[in-house]
């Protein structure tokens, strides 16, 4: 290998533009506050990247939160990536599971973005793609989520005499989900073959907590939190330096400023306490936090529903200046999605009916076990995608 100088890469992932939650409006724009928070986090990451001395930018998937992103999400992405183009930085963006349509004939937002951003290399389809950057003596091996979903996932090979970086989006073998993370529909587990020591670096997306998965493979983490499972995450991205052919990558995590705090309070026992007393305990804890911009939740244990509701009503009135949002829940709330089952929504009902249909076919020996398992998984994926599409259509950002 004839590489003469170190290579510095900015590695980010899981920006989830278009994510919305909590039903709170941004006072400046009138849009969903969490959607605005997510966009500002991405902008902060780009601020840091264009101000740094880097040679290449990699986005390892889940650019958007839905496969059909809102106009606001698309506009944000184009605006920020044009800043990277204007800085003269080559870049690669791959598709993650949130970005990738399950039906391959439906097209993708990236088909449009390729025209809007000619200086960006996209790999958002269903095959392995390789991008050569000869000025950097570098080959990028891009394995988007769509390629991982193939019956025979691709097996890239490092190219001799050059730096080789693999970029992919999935769950690495042996990752222990922490902080309430749950497996997602459509999630793909990475083959150990992809985490090959022959690559100089493996840039991973999907898991929102940054860290290494071997000497050369790293998750960058997300740039913002998108649920309570992300509470332990430190949103940000990575600066990666590749030196000689045998040197391990030097990786520095860059936390992003201005990220809205997320905090779970210690559970409170509601037994033998009235609503006023419970609310007082919560208010004292919120005041002690001194985090008026925080998202906070607290569990009330052994609290009768009428008392809990009265306490919630008090807290809604009294917490305006103490925290940005407060969620009060009980252990029953955590079980409710499983207990409610099919009755809560038409889509949930369809999923239950579909599962019952597959069970009936197996019992009648119409389907063998391998076919039934594959059919059940693909059918459930399709229904979940329908739910995401419905959410995207209803988005107030789309309406704007």
C-alpha positions in Angstrom: 0.0 0.0 0.0 1.4 3.4 -1.0 -0.7 5.7 1.1 1.2 8.7 2.1 -0.9 10.5 4.6 -3.6 9.9 7.2 -7.3 10.0 6.2 -9.8 11.8 8.4 -13.5 10.8 8.1 -16.6 12.2 9.7 -19.0 9.3 10.4 -22.6 10.0 11.4 -25.8 8.1 11.2 -29.4 7.9 12.5 -30.4 11.5 12.0 -34.1 10.5 11.7 -35.2 13.7 10.1 -39.0 13.9 10.2 -39.3 12.3 13.6 -42.2 13.8 15.6 -43.3 13.3 19.2 -45.0 14.8 22.2 -47.4 17.0 20.2 -45.7 20.2 21.3 -45.2 23.1 18.8 -42.0 25.0 18.3 -42.8 28.7 19.2 -40.8 30.1 16.3 -42.1 27.9 13.4 -45.3 26.4 14.8 -44.0 22.9 13.7 -43.6 19.9 15.9 -40.9 20.8 18.4 -39.2 17.4 18.3 -39.1 17.5 14.5 -37.3 20.9 14.8 -35.0 19.5 17.5 -33.9 16.7 15.2 -33.2 19.1 12.4 -31.2 21.4 14.6 -29.1 18.5 15.8 -28.2 17.5 12.2 -27.4 21.1 11.5 -25.1 21.2 14.6 -23.3 18.1 13.3 -22.7 19.7 9.9 -21.5 22.8 11.6 -18.8 20.8 13.4 -17.9 18.8 10.3 -17.4 21.7 7.9 -15.4 23.5 10.5 -13.0 20.5 11.0 -10.2 19.2 8.8 -11.8 16.1 7.3 -11.4 14.4 4.0 -14.7 12.6 3.7 -18.2 12.4 5.2 -20.1 9.1 5.7 -23.8 8.9 6.7 -24.5 5.3 7.7 -28.3 5.2 7.2 -31.6 6.3 8.7 -31.3 9.7 7.3 -35.1 10.0 7.6 -37.6 8.6 10.1 -40.1 7.5 7.4 -39.6 6.1 3.9 -41.8 8.9 2.6 -40.2 11.9 4.4 -42.0 15.2 4.8 -41.0 18.2 2.7 -39.5 19.8 5.8 -37.3 16.8 6.4 -36.2 16.7 2.7 -35.5 20.5 2.7 -33.4 20.2 5.8 -31.3 17.3 4.4 -30.7 19.1 1.1 -29.8 22.4 2.7 -27.2 20.8 5.1 -25.7 18.4 2.5 -25.2 21.4 0.1 -23.1 22.9 2.8 -20.9 19.8 2.8 -20.8 20.0 -1.0 -19.8 23.7 -0.9 -17.0 22.8 1.5 -15.6 20.5 -1.1 -16.0 17.4 1.0 -16.9 14.1 -0.8 -19.6 12.2 0.9 -21.5 8.9 0.9 -25.0 8.3 2.2 -26.5 4.8 2.5 -30.1 3.8 3.2 -31.2 2.5 6.6 -34.2 0.4 7.6 -36.3 3.6 8.1 -35.3 4.9 4.7 -35.8 1.8 2.6 -39.2 0.8 1.1 -40.0 -2.9 1.5 -41.7 -2.9 -1.9 -38.9 -2.4 -4.4 -41.1 -1.0 -7.1 -42.3 2.0 -5.1 -39.2 4.1 -5.6 -37.4 6.1 -2.9 -36.8 9.6 -1.8 -33.2 9.1 -2.6 -34.0 8.9 -6.4 -35.0 12.6 -6.1 -32.1 13.5 -3.8 -29.5 12.1 -6.3 -30.6 14.9 -8.7 -30.8 17.6 -6.0 -27.3 16.7 -4.6 -25.1 15.7 -7.5 -21.9 15.9 -5.4 -23.2 13.3 -2.9 -22.8 9.5 -3.5 -25.9 7.6 -2.6 -26.2 3.9 -2.0 -29.8 3.4 -1.0 -30.9 0.5 -3.1 -30.9 -3.3 -2.7 -27.3 -4.2 -3.8 -23.7 -3.8 -2.7 -22.2 -0.7 -4.2 -18.6 0.4 -4.3 -17.4 4.0 -4.6 -13.8 4.7 -5.5 -12.2 8.0 -4.3 -8.8 7.8 -6.1 -7.5 11.1 -4.7 -7.8 9.5 -1.2 -6.6 6.0 -2.2 -9.9 4.8 -0.9 -12.7 2.4 -1.8 -16.0 2.6 0.1 -18.0 -0.7 0.2 -21.6 0.4 0.8 -24.1 -2.3 2.0 -27.4 -0.5 2.5 -30.2 -2.0 4.5 -32.0 -3.1 1.3 -29.0 -5.3 0.4 -29.0 -6.9 3.8 -32.6 -8.0 3.3 -31.8 -10.1 0.2 -31.9 -13.9 0.6 -28.1 -13.9 -0.1 -26.6 -10.8 1.4 -23.5 -9.4 -0.3 -20.0 -10.3 0.7 -17.7 -7.4 -0.1 -13.9 -7.9 -0.3 -11.2 -5.3 0.5 -9.3 -4.1 -2.5 -5.6 -4.6 -2.4 -3.3 -1.6 -2.4 -6.0 0.9 -1.1 -7.7 1.9 2.0 -11.0 0.1 2.4 -14.0 1.2 4.4 -17.2 -0.7 4.8 -20.5 1.2 5.4 -23.6 -0.7 6.5 -26.7 -0.4 8.6 -27.9 -3.2 10.9 -27.5 -4.8 14.3 -24.0 -6.3 14.9 -23.9 -9.8 16.2 -23.6 -9.9 20.0 -24.9 -6.3 20.6 -26.6 -6.2 23.9 -29.5 -3.8 23.7 -29.5 -1.3 26.5 -31.6 1.3 28.0 -35.0 -0.1 26.8 -34.0 -0.5 23.2 -36.3 -2.9 21.3 -35.8 -4.9 18.1 -37.6 -3.1 15.2 -39.7 -4.7 12.4 -37.5 -4.9 9.4 -34.3 -4.8 11.4 -31.4 -6.9 9.9 -28.7 -8.6 11.9 -25.3 -8.2 10.3 -23.3 -11.2 9.2 -20.0 -11.7 10.9 -18.5 -11.7 7.5 -19.2 -8.0 7.1 -17.2 -7.2 10.3 -14.0 -8.2 8.5 -10.7 -7.3 10.0 -9.5 -6.8 6.5 -11.3 -3.4 6.3 -9.5 -0.4 7.6 -12.8 0.8 9.1 -16.4 -0.4 9.3 -18.9 2.5 9.7 -22.1 1.2 11.3 -25.5 2.7 11.6 -28.8 1.6 13.3 -27.8 1.4 17.0 -28.2 4.8 18.7 -25.5 4.3 21.4 -22.1 5.0 19.9 -19.3 2.5 20.5 -17.0 -0.2 19.0 -18.0 -3.6 17.8 -14.4 -4.9 17.4 -11.1 -3.2 16.7 -12.2 -1.7 13.4 -16.0 -1.4 13.6 -17.9 1.4 15.3 -21.5 2.7 15.7 -21.5 6.5 15.5 -24.8 6.7 17.5 -27.7 9.0 16.7 -27.6 12.7 16.4 -30.7 13.1 18.6 -32.8 10.8 20.7 -36.0 9.3 19.2 -37.6 7.6 22.2 -37.1 6.7 25.8 -34.9 3.8 24.8 -32.3 6.4 23.8 -32.2 8.0 27.2 -28.6 6.7 27.9 -27.4 7.8 24.5 -25.0 10.7 24.1 -26.1 12.1 20.7 -23.3 13.0 18.4 -21.0 11.6 15.7 -17.5 10.4 15.1 -14.2 11.7 13.8 -12.2 8.8 12.5 -8.5 8.9 11.5 -7.0 6.1 9.4 -3.2 6.1 9.3 -1.0 3.2 8.1 -2.3 -0.1 6.7 -1.8 -2.0 10.0 -2.8 0.8 12.4 -6.2 0.6 14.1 -8.5 3.5 13.5 -8.3 6.5 15.9 -11.9 7.3 16.8 -13.2 10.4 18.7 -16.8 10.8 19.7 -18.1 14.4 19.2 -21.2 15.1 21.4 -23.6 17.6 20.0 -24.5 20.8 21.9 -28.0 21.9 22.7 -29.6 18.4 22.8 -32.8 18.4 24.8 -32.2 16.5 28.1 -34.1 13.2 28.8 -34.6 12.0 32.3 -36.5 9.2 34.1 -37.1 10.0 37.7 -36.9 7.3 40.4 -40.3 5.6 40.8 -42.7 7.0 43.4 -44.9 4.8 45.6 -48.5 6.0 45.5 -49.9 3.8 48.2 -51.5 5.7 51.0 -50.8 9.0 49.3 -53.4 11.4 48.0 -53.1 13.2 44.6 -51.9 16.4 46.2 -49.1 14.7 48.1 -48.0 12.7 45.0 -48.0 15.8 42.9 -45.9 17.6 45.6 -43.3 14.9 45.6 -43.0 15.0 41.8 -42.8 18.8 41.7 -40.0 18.8 44.4 -38.0 16.4 42.2 -38.6 18.4 39.1 -37.5 21.6 40.8 -34.3 19.9 42.0 -33.5 18.8 38.4 -33.2 22.5 37.2 -33.8 21.3 33.6 -36.6 23.4 32.2 -35.9 22.1 28.6 -36.0 18.5 29.6 -38.3 15.6 28.7 -39.0 13.8 31.9 -41.1 10.8 32.9 -41.9 9.3 36.3 -43.6 6.1 37.3 -46.3 6.1 40.0 -46.5 2.6 41.6 -49.5 1.2 43.4 -51.6 4.3 42.6 -55.3 3.9 42.1 -56.4 5.3 38.7 -58.6 8.2 40.0 -55.8 9.4 42.3 -53.2 9.2 39.5 -55.5 11.1 37.1 -56.0 13.8 39.7 -52.2 14.1 40.3 -51.6 14.3 36.5 -54.1 17.2 36.3 -52.3 19.1 39.0 -48.9 18.4 37.4 -50.1 19.6 34.0 -51.0 23.0 35.6 -47.9 23.3 37.8 -44.9 22.0 35.7 -45.0 24.5 32.9 -41.8 26.3 34.1 -40.1 23.3 35.5 -39.7 20.9 32.5 -40.5 20.9 28.8 -42.7 17.8 29.0 -43.7 15.3 31.8 -45.0 11.8 31.2 -46.6 10.1 34.2 -47.0 6.4 33.8 -47.6 3.2 35.8 -46.5 -0.4 35.3 -49.8 -1.1 33.7 -49.0 1.4 30.9 -46.0 -0.7 30.0 -48.1 -3.8 29.6 -51.0 -2.0 27.9 -49.8 -2.5 24.3 -49.7 -6.3 24.9 -52.9 -6.4 26.8 -54.9 -4.3 24.4 -53.8 -6.4 21.4 -55.8 -6.0 18.3 -58.6 -3.9 19.7 -56.8 -0.5 19.7 -56.4 0.2 16.0 -57.4 -1.2 12.7 -53.8 -1.9 11.8 -53.2 -3.8 15.0 -56.4 -5.7 14.3 -55.1 -6.6 10.8 -51.8 -7.8 12.2 -53.6 -10.0 14.7 -56.0 -11.4 12.0 -53.0 -12.1 9.7 -51.2 -13.9 12.5 -54.3 -16.0 13.2 -54.7 -16.8 9.5 -51.1 -18.1 9.4 -51.7 -20.2 12.5 -54.8 -21.7 11.0 -52.9 -22.6 7.8 -50.2 -24.3 9.9 -52.7 -26.2 12.0 -54.4 -27.4 8.8 -51.1 -28.4 7.4 -51.5 -26.0 4.5 -48.2 -24.3 5.3 -45.0 -26.0 6.4 -43.0 -24.4 9.3 -40.3 -22.6 7.3 -42.8 -21.1 4.8 -45.1 -20.0 7.6 -42.3 -18.3 9.4 -41.1 -16.4 6.3 -44.7 -15.5 5.3 -45.5 -14.3 8.8 -42.4 -12.1 9.0 -42.9 -10.5 5.5 -46.6 -9.9 6.0 -46.0 -8.3 9.4 -43.4 -6.1 7.8 -45.8 -5.0 5.2 -48.4 -4.0 7.7 -45.9 -2.1 9.8 -44.8 -0.2 6.7 -48.4 0.7 6.1 -48.6 2.1 9.6 -45.5 4.2 9.0 -46.8 5.4 5.6 -50.1 6.5 7.3 -48.2 8.3 10.0 -46.1 10.1 7.4 -49.2 11.1 5.4 -50.8 12.5 8.5 -47.7 14.5 9.4 -48.3 18.2 10.0 -45.0 18.8 8.3 -46.4 17.3 5.2 -49.5 19.4 5.4 -47.2 22.5 5.7 
